[in-house]
C-alpha cells in the first residue's frame, strides 16, 4: 500500500463557523437542499462524533451511487473535522480509503478558508495520478460551491 498526500485550500465568503456547521453538523439537511443534482440523501449511523458513519446517497445518473465516510474527529471549538471515505464512490479497485483533515479558518472580508489535507491510500502498488486527484477535488468542489450558494441565498440556515 502506498499513500499519496495532497494539500489544497478553498476560500469562501461564508464565515468559518457557519460553513463548518453546514458541511459537518447539518450536512444531512443541507447537502440534499443545496445540491439536489448531486446528493439525494445523507444517512448518519451514530451521534456524528468519532466512529460515526455518514452514507451520502447520490442522485441518479452520477458515476457513483453512494459513498460512506467514517468520522475520525469532530472539533466544533476549533472548526476542524477529519474523516475517511471507506466505501463506495471513487475508491474502485485502486484505493483502500481516502482520508481528509479539514480546518476552517478566517479568511478575507469575514469569509473563510478551508485548509484540507487529503491522503489517498492505494491498494498494492496501484498508482493514483495527479489527474485523478484533481478530478476528485473538482467533484467535491461542485458540492462545496453549491452549499456556499445555498447559504448565501438562505441567510438563516446554519447560524
Residue pairs with C-beta under 8 A, 6 or more apart in sequence:
1 96
1 121
1 122
1 123
1 124
2 121
2 122
2 125
2 126
2 127
3 119
3 120
3 121
3 122
4 119
4 120
4 122
4 128
4 133
5 117
5 118
5 119
5 120
6 117
6 118
6 119
6 120
6 133
6 137
7 115
7 116
7 117
7 118
8 116
8 118
8 137
9 113
9 114
9 115
9 116
10 113
10 114
10 116
10 141
10 144
11 107
11 108
11 111
11 112
11 113
12 19
12 107
12 111
12 112
12 113
12 114
12 144
12 148
13 109
13 110
13 111
13 148
13 152
14 22
14 111
14 112
14 148
14 151
14 152
15 110
15 111
15 112
16 79
16 104
16 105
16 106
16 107
16 112
16 113
17 79
17 104
18 151
18 158
18 159
19 104
19 112
19 114
19 147
19 148
19 151
19 158
20 76
20 79
20 81
20 104
21 158
22 30
22 34
22 147
22 150
22 151
22 157
22 158
23 30
23 81
23 102
23 114
23 144
23 147
24 48
24 74
24 81
25 48
25 76
25 158
26 157
26 158
27 42
27 54
28 41
28 42
28 43
28 44
28 54
30 147
30 150
30 151
30 157
30 158
31 39
31 42
31 56
31 143
31 147
32 39
32 40
32 41
32 42
33 150
34 143
34 146
34 147
34 149
34 150
34 151
35 142
35 143
35 146
35 147
35 150
36 59
37 59
37 146
38 58
38 59
38 62
38 142
38 143
38 146
39 56
39 57
39 58
39 59
39 143
40 57
40 58
40 59
40 60
41 56
41 57
42 54
42 55
42 56
42 57
43 54
43 55
43 57
44 52
44 53
44 54
44 55
45 52
45 53
45 54
45 55
46 52
46 53
46 71
48 71
48 74
49 71
49 74
50 71
50 72
50 73
50 74
51 70
51 71
52 70
52 71
53 68
53 69
53 70
53 71
53 86
54 68
54 69
54 71
54 83
55 66
55 67
55 68
55 69
56 66
56 67
56 68
56 69
57 65
57 66
58 64
58 65
58 66
58 67
64 88
64 89
64 90
65 88
66 87
66 88
66 89
67 85
67 87
67 88
67 89
67 90
68 85
68 86
68 87
68 88
69 83
69 84
69 85
69 86
70 83
70 84
70 86
71 81
71 82
71 83
72 82
72 83
72 84
72 99
73 80
73 81
73 82
74 81
74 82
75 81
78 103
79 103
79 104
79 105
80 101
80 102
80 103
80 104
81 100
81 102
82 99
82 100
82 101
82 102
83 99
83 100
84 97
84 98
84 99
84 100
85 91
85 97
85 98
85 99
85 100
86 97
90 98
90 136
90 139
91 97
91 98
93 123
93 126
94 122
94 123
94 126
94 127
94 128
94 132
95 120
95 121
95 122
95 123
95 126
95 128
96 121
96 122
96 123
97 121
98 118
98 119
98 120
98 121
98 136
99 118
99 119
99 121
100 116
100 117
100 118
101 116
101 117
102 114
102 115
102 116
103 114
103 115
103 116
104 112
104 113
104 114
104 115
105 112
105 113
105 115
106 112
106 113
107 113
114 144
118 133
118 136
118 137
120 128
120 133
122 128
150 157
151 157
151 158
